[in-house]
Amino acid sequence: MDRLRARQEGKIKVPDRIRFPERLSANLPNTAQPIVPTGTPSWLSNLLDNPSRQEILTSAGVFAGLGVFSAILPTVSAPTWLAGALISSIYFLNRKQNRFGRSVLIAFVGLIVAVGIGSLIGQLPALAALDPSNASRIATLLMVLIMWLVTCFLH
């Protein structure tokens, strides 16, 4: 207690980095901000994310598993795999930003985009010449890939 009183009275010299830590934190660059090229709108810079390598690999493992199982098990329909991708996407987005409503919204928008692009790709003439189940598998794989991209790189 004597030492505390002496320090409060100014009799003991305390380094500035201990007395004023907020000055040091103001000088340090904030590395948690996403890296976005300059000149982009603020809503876009708030939407894009720069995930860590571990986040990318973890979600890539889950979505790759979904994609492999969708290609291996032809008897299970594409909506089943897309439901798994949607649930995984909501989980990873919620884990990343701790905002469940926003996570659900981003995941559903990603699902709508994935289904739209997947259905367009599935109807290409080159894929139409294939067996319909193979075209469905390719479209499902593409949809799972798009869901993974939404999960990793949107915030």
Backbone as JSON Lines, residues from 0, in Angstrom:
{"i":0,"aa":"M","n":[0.83,-1.2,0.0],"ca":[0.0,0.0,0.0],"c":[0.87,1.25,0.0]}
{"i":1,"aa":"D","n":[2.0,1.18,0.71],"ca":[2.89,2.34,0.74],"c":[3.41,2.64,-0.66]}
{"i":2,"aa":"R","n":[3.71,1.6,-1.4],"ca":[4.23,1.77,-2.76],"c":[3.15,2.36,-3.67]}
{"i":3,"aa":"L","n":[1.91,1.93,-3.49],"ca":[0.81,2.47,-4.28],"c":[0.62,3.95,-3.98]}
{"i":4,"aa":"R","n":[0.63,4.31,-2.7],"ca":[0.47,5.72,-2.34],"c":[1.62,6.57,-2.9]}
{"i":5,"aa":"A","n":[2.82,6.02,-2.81],"ca":[3.98,6.76,-3.33],"c":[3.87,6.95,-4.83]}
{"i":6,"aa":"R","n":[3.38,5.93,-5.53],"ca":[3.2,6.04,-6.97],"c":[2.11,7.03,-7.31]}
{"i":7,"aa":"Q","n":[1.01,7.04,-6.54],"ca":[-0.07,7.98,-6.8],"c":[0.35,9.42,-6.52]}
{"i":8,"aa":"E","n":[1.23,9.6,-5.56],"ca":[1.7,10.94,-5.23],"c":[2.79,11.42,-6.17]}
{"i":9,"aa":"G","n":[3.29,10.53,-7.01],"ca":[4.29,10.91,-7.99],"c":[5.7,10.77,-7.5]}
{"i":10,"aa":"K","n":[5.91,10.11,-6.37],"ca":[7.26,9.94,-5.83],"c":[8.02,8.82,-6.53]}
{"i":11,"aa":"I","n":[7.3,7.87,-7.15],"ca":[7.92,6.78,-7.89],"c":[7.64,7.02,-9.37]}
{"i":12,"aa":"K","n":[8.67,6.96,-10.19],"ca":[8.49,7.18,-11.63],"c":[7.93,5.91,-12.28]}
{"i":13,"aa":"V","n":[6.82,6.05,-13.02],"ca":[6.17,4.96,-13.73],"c":[6.32,5.24,-15.22]}
{"i":14,"aa":"P","n":[6.79,4.25,-15.99],"ca":[6.96,4.47,-17.43],"c":[5.64,4.88,-18.11]}
{"i":15,"aa":"D","n":[5.77,5.71,-19.15],"ca":[4.58,6.21,-19.86],"c":[3.78,5.1,-20.51]}
{"i":16,"aa":"R","n":[4.44,4.04,-20.95],"ca":[3.69,2.95,-21.59],"c":[2.76,2.25,-20.61]}
{"i":17,"aa":"I","n":[3.05,2.35,-19.31],"ca":[2.16,1.77,-18.3],"c":[1.12,2.79,-17.88]}
{"i":18,"aa":"R","n":[1.54,4.06,-17.73],"ca":[0.59,5.1,-17.27],"c":[-0.43,5.45,-18.34]}
{"i":19,"aa":"F","n":[-0.01,5.47,-19.6],"ca":[-0.89,5.9,-20.68],"c":[-0.9,4.84,-21.8]}
{"i":20,"aa":"P","n":[-1.51,3.67,-21.56],"ca":[-1.5,2.63,-22.61],"c":[-2.35,3.0,-23.82]}
{"i":21,"aa":"E","n":[-3.33,3.92,-23.65],"ca":[-4.18,4.29,-24.77],"c":[-3.4,5.05,-25.83]}
{"i":22,"aa":"R","n":[-2.33,5.74,-25.44],"ca":[-1.52,6.45,-26.42],"c":[-0.81,5.48,-27.35]}
{"i":23,"aa":"L","n":[-0.34,4.37,-26.8],"ca":[0.33,3.36,-27.62],"c":[-0.65,2.67,-28.55]}
{"i":24,"aa":"S","n":[-1.84,2.35,-28.06],"ca":[-2.8,1.64,-28.9],"c":[-3.31,2.53,-30.03]}
{"i":25,"aa":"A","n":[-3.3,3.84,-29.85],"ca":[-3.73,4.75,-30.92],"c":[-2.71,4.8,-32.04]}
{"i":26,"aa":"N","n":[-1.44,4.56,-31.71],"ca":[-0.39,4.62,-32.73],"c":[-0.26,3.32,-33.52]}
{"i":27,"aa":"L","n":[-0.74,2.2,-32.98],"ca":[-0.61,0.92,-33.66],"c":[-1.65,0.78,-34.76]}
{"i":28,"aa":"P","n":[-1.3,0.21,-35.9],"ca":[-2.3,0.01,-36.96],"c":[-3.27,-1.09,-36.56]}
{"i":29,"aa":"N","n":[-4.51,-0.94,-36.96],"ca":[-5.54,-1.93,-36.65],"c":[-5.51,-3.01,-37.73]}
{"i":30,"aa":"T","n":[-5.07,-4.22,-37.37],"ca":[-4.92,-5.3,-38.35],"c":[-6.18,-6.13,-38.49]}
{"i":31,"aa":"A","n":[-7.2,-5.87,-37.68],"ca":[-8.42,-6.67,-37.74],"c":[-9.34,-6.23,-38.88]}
{"i":32,"aa":"Q","n":[-9.08,-5.09,-39.49],"ca":[-9.93,-4.59,-40.56],"c":[-9.69,-5.4,-41.83]}
{"i":33,"aa":"P","n":[-10.74,-5.67,-42.59],"ca":[-10.56,-6.39,-43.86],"c":[-9.75,-5.55,-44.84]}
{"i":34,"aa":"I","n":[-8.96,-6.25,-45.62],"ca":[-8.12,-5.58,-46.61],"c":[-8.92,-5.47,-47.9]}
{"i":35,"aa":"V","n":[-9.3,-4.25,-48.25],"ca":[-10.11,-4.0,-49.43],"c":[-9.44,-2.89,-50.21]}
{"i":36,"aa":"P","n":[-9.4,-3.0,-51.54],"ca":[-8.79,-1.92,-52.33],"c":[-9.49,-0.59,-52.07]}
{"i":37,"aa":"T","n":[-8.72,0.49,-52.16],"ca":[-9.3,1.81,-51.95],"c":[-10.24,2.16,-53.09]}
{"i":38,"aa":"G","n":[-11.19,3.0,-52.78],"ca":[-12.14,3.41,-53.79],"c":[-13.39,2.54,-53.85]}
{"i":39,"aa":"T","n":[-13.51,1.57,-52.95],"ca":[-14.71,0.74,-52.93],"c":[-15.74,1.37,-52.01]}
{"i":40,"aa":"P","n":[-17.01,1.14,-52.26],"ca":[-18.03,1.68,-51.37],"c":[-17.92,1.07,-49.97]}
{"i":41,"aa":"S","n":[-18.4,1.82,-48.98],"ca":[-18.26,1.35,-47.6],"c":[-19.09,0.1,-47.34]}
{"i":42,"aa":"W","n":[-20.25,-0.02,-47.98],"ca":[-21.07,-1.21,-47.74],"c":[-20.38,-2.46,-48.27]}
{"i":43,"aa":"L","n":[-19.61,-2.3,-49.36],"ca":[-18.89,-3.44,-49.9],"c":[-17.68,-3.8,-49.04]}
{"i":44,"aa":"S","n":[-17.0,-2.79,-48.53],"ca":[-15.85,-3.07,-47.67],"c":[-16.29,-3.69,-46.35]}
{"i":45,"aa":"N","n":[-17.49,-3.37,-45.88],"ca":[-18.01,-3.99,-44.67],"c":[-18.49,-5.41,-44.92]}
{"i":46,"aa":"L","n":[-18.78,-5.75,-46.17],"ca":[-19.3,-7.07,-46.5],"c":[-18.19,-8.08,-46.78]}
{"i":47,"aa":"L","n":[-17.08,-7.62,-47.34],"ca":[-15.98,-8.52,-47.67],"c":[-15.13,-8.82,-46.44]}
{"i":48,"aa":"D","n":[-14.55,-10.02,-46.41],"ca":[-13.77,-10.45,-45.27],"c":[-12.44,-11.01,-45.74]}
{"i":49,"aa":"N","n":[-11.45,-10.92,-44.9],"ca":[-10.14,-11.51,-45.16],"c":[-9.91,-12.57,-44.08]}
{"i":50,"aa":"P","n":[-10.4,-13.81,-44.32],"ca":[-10.36,-14.82,-43.26],"c":[-8.95,-15.36,-43.02]}
{"i":51,"aa":"S","n":[-8.79,-15.95,-41.84],"ca":[-7.52,-16.58,-41.53],"c":[-7.41,-17.91,-42.28]}
{"i":52,"aa":"R","n":[-6.22,-18.42,-42.32],"ca":[-5.99,-19.68,-43.03],"c":[-6.76,-20.83,-42.37]}
{"i":53,"aa":"Q","n":[-6.83,-20.81,-41.04],"ca":[-7.54,-21.87,-40.33],"c":[-9.04,-21.85,-40.64]}
{"i":54,"aa":"E","n":[-9.63,-20.65,-40.71],"ca":[-11.05,-20.55,-41.06],"c":[-11.3,-21.11,-42.46]}
{"i":55,"aa":"I","n":[-10.42,-20.77,-43.39],"ca":[-10.58,-21.24,-44.77],"c":[-10.48,-22.76,-44.83]}
{"i":56,"aa":"L","n":[-9.47,-23.32,-44.17],"ca":[-9.27,-24.77,-44.24],"c":[-10.38,-25.54,-43.53]}
{"i":57,"aa":"T","n":[-10.85,-25.03,-42.4],"ca":[-11.92,-25.72,-41.67],"c":[-13.19,-25.76,-42.49]}
{"i":58,"aa":"S","n":[-13.6,-24.61,-43.0],"ca":[-14.83,-24.59,-43.8],"c":[-14.64,-25.34,-45.12]}
{"i":59,"aa":"A","n":[-13.44,-25.27,-45.69],"ca":[-13.18,-26.01,-46.94],"c":[-13.3,-27.51,-46.7]}
{"i":60,"aa":"G","n":[-12.86,-28.0,-45.55],"ca":[-12.99,-29.42,-45.24],"c":[-14.44,-29.85,-45.15]}
{"i":61,"aa":"V","n":[-15.27,-29.04,-44.49],"ca":[-16.69,-29.38,-44.35],"c":[-17.38,-29.35,-45.71]}
{"i":62,"aa":"F","n":[-17.16,-28.29,-46.47],"ca":[-17.83,-28.17,-47.77],"c":[-17.27,-29.17,-48.78]}
{"i":63,"aa":"A","n":[-15.99,-29.5,-48.68],"ca":[-15.44,-30.53,-49.57],"c":[-16.06,-31.88,-49.24]}
{"i":64,"aa":"G","n":[-16.27,-32.14,-47.96],"ca":[-16.96,-33.38,-47.57],"c":[-18.36,-33.44,-48.14]}
{"i":65,"aa":"L","n":[-19.08,-32.33,-48.05],"ca":[-20.43,-32.28,-48.65],"c":[-20.37,-32.52,-50.16]}
{"i":66,"aa":"G","n":[-19.4,-31.9,-50.82],"ca":[-19.28,-32.07,-52.27],"c":[-18.92,-33.48,-52.66]}
{"i":67,"aa":"V","n":[-18.01,-34.1,-51.91],"ca":[-17.61,-35.48,-52.22],"c":[-18.78,-36.43,-51.99]}
{"i":68,"aa":"F","n":[-19.48,-36.25,-50.88],"ca":[-20.62,-37.13,-50.63],"c":[-21.73,-36.93,-51.65]}
{"i":69,"aa":"S","n":[-21.91,-35.69,-52.13],"ca":[-22.94,-35.47,-53.15],"c":[-22.56,-36.14,-54.47]}
{"i":70,"aa":"A","n":[-21.26,-36.26,-54.75],"ca":[-20.83,-36.92,-55.98],"c":[-20.84,-38.44,-55.83]}
{"i":71,"aa":"I","n":[-20.57,-38.94,-54.63],"ca":[-20.49,-40.38,-54.41],"c":[-21.88,-41.01,-54.26]}
{"i":72,"aa":"L","n":[-22.77,-40.31,-53.57],"ca":[-24.11,-40.87,-53.3],"c":[-25.14,-40.27,-54.25]}
{"i":73,"aa":"P","n":[-25.36,-40.88,-55.4],"ca":[-26.3,-40.31,-56.37],"c":[-27.76,-40.47,-55.95]}
{"i":74,"aa":"T","n":[-28.04,-41.35,-55.0],"ca":[-29.42,-41.58,-54.62],"c":[-29.98,-40.45,-53.76]}
{"i":75,"aa":"V","n":[-29.1,-39.7,-53.1],"ca":[-29.53,-38.58,-52.27],"c":[-29.66,-37.36,-53.17]}
{"i":76,"aa":"S","n":[-30.76,-36.64,-53.04],"ca":[-31.04,-35.53,-53.95],"c":[-30.21,-34.29,-53.59]}
{"i":77,"aa":"A","n":[-30.12,-33.38,-54.55],"ca":[-29.34,-32.15,-54.39],"c":[-29.85,-31.26,-53.26]}
{"i":78,"aa":"P","n":[-31.18,-31.14,-53.06],"ca":[-31.63,-30.29,-51.95],"c":[-31.14,-30.75,-50.58]}
{"i":79,"aa":"T","n":[-30.89,-32.03,-50.43],"ca":[-30.36,-32.52,-49.15],"c":[-28.96,-31.96,-48.92]}
{"i":80,"aa":"W","n":[-28.13,-31.99,-49.95],"ca":[-26.77,-31.47,-49.82],"c":[-26.78,-29.95,-49.67]}
{"i":81,"aa":"L","n":[-27.7,-29.29,-50.34],"ca":[-27.79,-27.84,-50.21],"c":[-28.27,-27.44,-48.82]}
{"i":82,"aa":"A","n":[-29.14,-28.25,-48.22],"ca":[-29.57,-27.98,-46.85],"c":[-28.38,-28.12,-45.89]}
{"i":83,"aa":"G","n":[-27.56,-29.13,-46.11],"ca":[-26.34,-29.28,-45.31],"c":[-25.39,-28.11,-45.5]}
{"i":84,"aa":"A","n":[-25.26,-27.65,-46.75],"ca":[-24.4,-26.5,-47.03],"c":[-24.95,-25.23,-46.38]}
{"i":85,"aa":"L","n":[-26.27,-25.08,-46.38],"ca":[-26.9,-23.91,-45.76],"c":[-26.66,-23.91,-44.26]}
{"i":86,"aa":"I","n":[-26.86,-25.06,-43.62],"ca":[-26.65,-25.15,-42.17],"c":[-25.18,-24.9,-41.83]}
{"i":87,"aa":"S","n":[-24.28,-25.47,-42.61],"ca":[-22.85,-25.25,-42.38],"c":[-22.48,-23.78,-42.57]}
{"i":88,"aa":"S","n":[-23.05,-23.17,-43.58],"ca":[-22.77,-21.77,-43.86],"c":[-23.26,-20.88,-42.71]}
{"i":89,"aa":"I","n":[-24.47,-21.14,-42.23],"ca":[-25.0,-20.37,-41.1],"c":[-24.1,-20.55,-39.88]}
{"i":90,"aa":"Y","n":[-23.67,-21.78,-39.63],"ca":[-22.81,-22.05,-38.48],"c":[-21.49,-21.29,-38.57]}
{"i":91,"aa":"F","n":[-20.81,-21.38,-39.71],"ca":[-19.51,-20.73,-39.84],"c":[-19.63,-19.21,-39.83]}
{"i":92,"aa":"L","n":[-20.67,-18.67,-40.47],"ca":[-20.85,-17.22,-40.46],"c":[-21.18,-16.72,-39.06]}
{"i":93,"aa":"N","n":[-22.02,-17.45,-38.34],"ca":[-22.37,-17.05,-36.98],"c":[-21.15,-17.15,-36.06]}
{"i":94,"aa":"R","n":[-20.33,-18.16,-36.26],"ca":[-19.11,-18.31,-35.46],"c":[-18.14,-17.17,-35.73]}
{"i":95,"aa":"K","n":[-18.13,-16.69,-36.97],"ca":[-17.2,-15.64,-37.36],"c":[-17.63,-14.27,-36.81]}
{"i":96,"aa":"Q","n":[-18.93,-13.96,-36.85],"ca":[-19.35,-12.6,-36.52],"c":[-20.31,-12.51,-35.34]}
{"i":97,"aa":"N","n":[-20.76,-13.63,-34.8],"ca":[-21.64,-13.66,-33.63],"c":[-22.91,-12.84,-33.82]}
{"i":98,"aa":"R","n":[-23.46,-12.84,-35.0],"ca":[-24.73,-12.17,-35.3],"c":[-25.57,-13.15,-36.11]}
{"i":99,"aa":"F","n":[-26.49,-13.82,-35.42],"ca":[-27.23,-14.91,-36.04],"c":[-28.12,-14.43,-37.18]}
{"i":100,"aa":"G","n":[-28.83,-13.35,-36.99],"ca":[-29.73,-12.86,-38.04],"c":[-28.99,-12.51,-39.32]}
{"i":101,"aa":"R","n":[-27.88,-11.82,-39.17],"ca":[-27.07,-11.46,-40.35],"c":[-26.5,-12.71,-41.01]}
{"i":102,"aa":"S","n":[-26.1,-13.69,-40.19],"ca":[-25.56,-14.95,-40.73],"c":[-26.61,-15.68,-41.55]}
{"i":103,"aa":"V","n":[-27.82,-15.74,-41.03],"ca":[-28.91,-16.41,-41.76],"c":[-29.2,-15.68,-43.07]}
{"i":104,"aa":"L","n":[-29.24,-14.36,-43.02],"ca":[-29.53,-13.58,-44.22],"c":[-28.46,-13.78,-45.29]}
{"i":105,"aa":"I","n":[-27.19,-13.69,-44.9],"ca":[-26.1,-13.88,-45.87],"c":[-26.13,-15.29,-46.44]}
{"i":106,"aa":"A","n":[-26.4,-16.29,-45.57],"ca":[-26.43,-17.68,-46.04],"c":[-27.58,-17.9,-47.01]}
{"i":107,"aa":"F","n":[-28.75,-17.33,-46.74],"ca":[-29.88,-17.5,-47.66],"c":[-29.64,-16.8,-48.99]}
{"i":108,"aa":"V","n":[-29.05,-15.62,-48.94],"ca":[-28.73,-14.92,-50.2],"c":[-27.71,-15.75,-50.99]}
{"i":109,"aa":"G","n":[-26.72,-16.29,-50.29],"ca":[-25.74,-17.16,-50.95],"c":[-26.38,-18.39,-51.55]}
{"i":110,"aa":"L","n":[-27.36,-18.97,-50.83],"ca":[-28.08,-20.14,-51.35],"c":[-28.87,-19.79,-52.61]}
{"i":111,"aa":"I","n":[-29.52,-18.65,-52.6],"ca":[-30.3,-18.24,-53.77],"c":[-29.38,-18.02,-54.98]}
{"i":112,"aa":"V","n":[-28.25,-17.36,-54.75],"ca":[-27.29,-17.14,-55.83],"c":[-26.74,-18.48,-56.33]}
{"i":113,"aa":"A","n":[-26.41,-19.37,-55.39],"ca":[-25.85,-20.67,-55.76],"c":[-26.85,-21.48,-56.57]}
{"i":114,"aa":"V","n":[-28.1,-21.49,-56.15],"ca":[-29.12,-22.25,-56.89],"c":[-29.35,-21.64,-58.27]}
{"i":115,"aa":"G","n":[-29.36,-20.31,-58.34],"ca":[-29.53,-19.65,-59.64],"c":[-28.4,-19.98,-60.6]}
{"i":116,"aa":"I","n":[-27.18,-19.85,-60.14],"ca":[-26.03,-20.14,-61.01],"c":[-25.95,-21.63,-61.32]}
{"i":117,"aa":"G","n":[-26.21,-22.47,-60.32],"ca":[-26.16,-23.91,-60.54],"c":[-27.2,-24.39,-61.53]}
{"i":118,"aa":"S","n":[-28.41,-23.81,-61.47],"ca":[-29.43,-24.23,-62.42],"c":[-29.11,-23.73,-63.83]}
{"i":119,"aa":"L","n":[-28.51,-22.56,-63.94],"ca":[-28.1,-22.08,-65.26],"c":[-26.98,-22.94,-65.84]}
{"i":120,"aa":"I","n":[-26.02,-23.28,-65.02],"ca":[-24.9,-24.12,-65.47],"c":[-25.41,-25.52,-65.81]}
{"i":121,"aa":"G","n":[-26.36,-26.02,-65.02],"ca":[-26.89,-27.36,-65.26],"c":[-27.65,-27.48,-66.57]}
{"i":122,"aa":"Q","n":[-28.09,-26.37,-67.13],"ca":[-28.85,-26.4,-68.37],"c":[-27.99,-26.06,-69.6]}
{"i":123,"aa":"L","n":[-26.7,-25.97,-69.43],"ca":[-25.82,-25.71,-70.57],"c":[-25.92,-26.87,-71.56]}
{"i":124,"aa":"P","n":[-25.79,-26.59,-72.85],"ca":[-25.89,-27.66,-73.85],"c":[-24.83,-28.75,-73.66]}
{"i":125,"aa":"A","n":[-23.65,-28.37,-73.22],"ca":[-22.6,-29.37,-73.03],"c":[-22.97,-30.35,-71.91]}
{"i":126,"aa":"L","n":[-23.59,-29.83,-70.85],"ca":[-24.0,-30.69,-69.75],"c":[-25.3,-31.43,-70.06]}
{"i":127,"aa":"A","n":[-26.11,-30.87,-70.94],"ca":[-27.37,-31.53,-71.31],"c":[-27.09,-32.81,-72.09]}
{"i":128,"aa":"A","n":[-25.95,-32.87,-72.77],"ca":[-25.59,-34.07,-73.52],"c":[-25.19,-35.2,-72.58]}
{"i":129,"aa":"L","n":[-24.79,-34.86,-71.38],"ca":[-24.43,-35.88,-70.39],"c":[-25.68,-36.55,-69.83]}
{"i":130,"aa":"D","n":[-25.46,-37.56,-69.08],"ca":[-26.52,-38.2,-68.33],"c":[-27.11,-37.16,-67.36]}
{"i":131,"aa":"P","n":[-28.43,-37.08,-67.22],"ca":[-29.03,-36.07,-66.34],"c":[-28.53,-36.14,-64.9]}
{"i":132,"aa":"S","n":[-28.21,-37.33,-64.41],"ca":[-27.73,-37.43,-63.04],"c":[-26.33,-36.84,-62.92]}
{"i":133,"aa":"N","n":[-25.5,-36.98,-63.97],"ca":[-24.17,-36.37,-63.94],"c":[-24.26,-34.85,-64.0]}
{"i":134,"aa":"A","n":[-25.17,-34.32,-64.8],"ca":[-25.36,-32.87,-64.85],"c":[-25.84,-32.35,-63.5]}
{"i":135,"aa":"S","n":[-26.69,-33.12,-62.85],"ca":[-27.17,-32.73,-61.52],"c":[-26.03,-32.74,-60.51]}
{"i":136,"aa":"R","n":[-25.15,-33.72,-60.59],"ca":[-24.0,-33.78,-59.68],"c":[-23.07,-32.59,-59.87]}
{"i":137,"aa":"I","n":[-22.81,-32.25,-61.12],"ca":[-21.92,-31.12,-61.41],"c":[-22.54,-29.82,-60.9]}
{"i":138,"aa":"A","n":[-23.83,-29.65,-61.13],"ca":[-24.52,-28.46,-60.64],"c":[-24.51,-28.4,-59.11]}
{"i":139,"aa":"T","n":[-24.68,-29.53,-58.45],"ca":[-24.65,-29.57,-56.99],"c":[-23.26,-29.23,-56.47]}
{"i":140,"aa":"L","n":[-22.22,-29.77,-57.12],"ca":[-20.86,-29.44,-56.72],"c":[-20.59,-27.94,-56.86]}
{"i":141,"aa":"L","n":[-21.07,-27.35,-57.94],"ca":[-20.89,-25.92,-58.15],"c":[-21.64,-25.12,-57.07]}
{"i":142,"aa":"M","n":[-22.83,-25.56,-56.72],"ca":[-23.6,-24.86,-55.7],"c":[-22.9,-24.92,-54.34]}
{"i":143,"aa":"V","n":[-22.35,-26.08,-54.0],"ca":[-21.62,-26.21,-52.74],"c":[-20.37,-25.33,-52.76]}
{"i":144,"aa":"L","n":[-19.7,-25.24,-53.9],"ca":[-18.53,-24.37,-54.03],"c":[-18.91,-22.9,-53.81]}
{"i":145,"aa":"I","n":[-20.01,-22.47,-54.38],"ca":[-20.45,-21.09,-54.22],"c":[-20.82,-20.82,-52.76]}
{"i":146,"aa":"M","n":[-21.46,-21.79,-52.11],"ca":[-21.8,-21.62,-50.69],"c":[-20.52,-21.5,-49.85]}
{"i":147,"aa":"W","n":[-19.48,-22.25,-50.22],"ca":[-18.22,-22.15,-49.48],"c":[-17.59,-20.77,-49.67]}
{"i":148,"aa":"L","n":[-17.63,-20.26,-50.9],"ca":[-17.08,-18.92,-51.16],"c":[-17.82,-17.86,-50.37]}
{"i":149,"aa":"V","n":[-19.15,-17.96,-50.32],"ca":[-19.95,-17.01,-49.53],"c":[-19.58,-17.11,-48.06]}
{"i":150,"aa":"T","n":[-19.43,-18.32,-47.57],"ca":[-19.13,-18.53,-46.15],"c":[-17.76,-17.96,-45.79]}
{"i":151,"aa":"C","n":[-16.77,-18.18,-46.63],"ca":[-15.41,-17.75,-46.29],"c":[-15.17,-16.26,-46.49]}
{"i":152,"aa":"F","n":[-15.64,-15.71,-47.56],"ca":[-15.2,-14.38,-47.94],"c":[-16.23,-13.28,-47.78]}
{"i":153,"aa":"L","n":[-17.38,-13.59,-47.19],"ca":[-18.35,-12.54,-46.84],"c":[-18.43,-12.45,-45.33]}
{"i":154,"aa":"H","n":[-18.66,-11.28,-44.84],"ca":[-18.65,-11.03,-43.4],"c":[-19.99,-10.49,-42.97]}
